[in-house]
Amino acid sequence: MHDLLPFITVVLALSIPIISIIVEYFNRKNKLKLFEKAIEKGVTLEGLSLEEKRPRVPYRAGMVLLAVGIGMAIFSFLMAQIEIKAFYPILGIAFIPAVIGIALIINDKINYDRYFKKDLDQPSSSLGMRDNNL
């Protein structure tokens, strides 16, 4: 049984994205059938597409990565009670998602006007700053 544990772990870990891809395929296929039926009946499909554009929620990705980093840091403190040599490597790895999360939060804060406000007077440039006629 213990010999099969690594194999089972890998199979289960790889099955998650495979199942996700299969579910996405069937959802897309069903949506295509719905579009075909609508076209056959003469219904206009303006504004409809296969890809669902979800609105981007500000700060979400940054908060999730920061929480993962904090959780890993707490785990490193708990592991230090069992094995002191594991503290610094786990803590070092915990800083990677935490720092990326902080960077994403800062990025969302800096570019909030550009991405999340709909009523801007001036279009924004590619650098995230408003265009001023200088």
C-alpha positions in Angstrom: 0.0 0.0 0.0 2.8 2.4 0.9 4.4 1.7 -2.4 1.4 3.0 -4.3 1.0 6.2 -2.3 3.3 8.3 -4.6 1.6 7.0 -7.7 -1.9 7.7 -6.3 -0.8 11.2 -5.3 0.4 12.0 -8.8 -2.7 10.5 -10.5 -5.0 12.5 -8.2 -3.0 15.7 -8.6 -3.1 15.4 -12.4 -6.8 14.4 -12.5 -7.9 17.8 -11.3 -6.8 19.8 -14.3 -7.9 17.0 -16.7 -11.4 17.0 -15.2 -11.5 20.8 -15.4 -10.6 20.7 -19.1 -13.2 18.0 -19.8 -15.9 20.0 -18.0 -15.0 23.1 -19.9 -15.1 21.2 -23.2 -18.7 20.0 -22.5 -19.8 23.4 -21.3 -18.5 25.0 -24.5 -20.1 22.2 -26.7 -23.5 22.8 -25.0 -23.2 26.5 -25.6 -22.4 25.9 -29.3 -25.5 23.8 -29.6 -27.6 26.6 -28.0 -26.1 29.1 -30.5 -26.9 26.7 -33.4 -30.5 26.4 -32.3 -30.8 30.2 -31.9 -29.4 30.7 -35.4 -31.8 28.1 -36.9 -34.8 30.0 -35.3 -33.5 33.3 -36.6 -32.6 34.9 -33.2 -29.8 37.5 -33.4 -26.8 36.8 -31.3 -25.5 40.3 -30.7 -23.4 40.6 -27.6 -23.1 36.9 -27.1 -19.9 34.9 -27.3 -18.4 31.6 -26.3 -16.0 33.2 -23.8 -17.5 34.5 -20.7 -15.8 37.7 -19.7 -15.8 37.9 -15.9 -15.2 41.2 -14.4 -11.8 41.5 -12.8 -12.1 41.9 -9.1 -9.4 44.3 -7.8 -7.0 43.1 -5.1 -8.3 39.4 -5.2 -5.2 37.7 -6.7 -2.9 39.8 -4.5 -4.9 38.9 -1.3 -5.0 35.2 -2.2 -1.2 35.1 -2.8 -0.5 37.1 0.3 -2.7 34.7 2.3 -0.9 31.7 0.9 2.4 33.2 1.9 1.2 33.9 5.4 -0.2 30.4 5.7 3.1 28.9 4.6 4.9 31.1 7.1 2.7 29.8 9.9 3.3 26.3 8.7 7.1 26.9 8.9 6.7 28.0 12.5 4.7 24.9 13.3 7.2 22.7 11.4 10.0 24.3 13.5 8.5 22.6 16.5 9.1 19.2 14.9 12.2 19.8 12.8 14.2 23.0 13.3 16.1 22.7 10.1 12.8 23.0 8.1 12.1 26.5 9.4 14.2 28.7 7.2 13.7 26.9 3.9 9.9 26.8 4.3 9.9 30.4 5.5 12.0 31.4 2.5 9.6 29.7 0.1 6.7 31.4 1.9 8.0 34.8 1.0 7.7 34.2 -2.7 3.9 34.2 -3.0 3.7 36.8 -0.2 5.9 39.3 -2.1 4.1 38.6 -5.4 0.8 39.2 -3.6 2.0 42.5 -2.2 3.2 43.5 -5.7 -0.2 42.7 -7.2 -2.0 44.6 -4.5 0.3 47.6 -5.1 -0.3 47.2 -8.9 -4.1 47.2 -8.4 -3.8 50.3 -6.2 -1.7 52.2 -8.7 -3.8 51.2 -11.7 -7.3 51.3 -10.1 -8.5 54.2 -12.2 -7.3 52.6 -15.4 -9.0 49.2 -14.9 -11.9 49.6 -12.5 -13.4 53.1 -13.0 -15.7 53.4 -15.9 -16.2 57.2 -15.9 -12.7 58.5 -16.7 -12.6 61.7 -18.6 -9.4 61.0 -20.5 -8.2 57.7 -21.9 -5.2 56.2 -20.1 -1.8 55.6 -21.7 -0.1 52.2 -21.8 2.0 53.1 -18.7 -1.1 53.5 -16.5 -0.9 57.3 -16.3 -3.5 59.7 -17.7 -2.6 61.4 -21.0 -1.9 65.1 -20.4 -1.5 67.3 -23.4 2.0 68.6 -22.7 
